[in-house]
């Protein structure tokens, strides 16, 4: 347990399958962030992602992608419960070598 949040129920879900794409892994990370937010008492959150394509799929409601449907549903439920969640793109690290 960390900061009053029972993480036990989501730790086992953190293992990715070999056939999971990076694109899908980005969605999974956003879903995991929403699951953590669901259990927090705070109201204001920012989720950072360096996956522009994932964020575009969510913002364009690409409902043919099942996990996008779940993210939109979870986000809407949390927003309706009073949580303020900002999802923000940030450029990933660029190394000069």
Secondary structure, 3 states (H helix, E strand, C coil): CECCECCHHHHHHHCCCCCCCHHHHHHHHHHHHHHHHHCCCCCEEEEEECCHHHHHHHHCCCCCCHHHHHHHHHHHHHHHCCCEEEEEECCCCCCCC
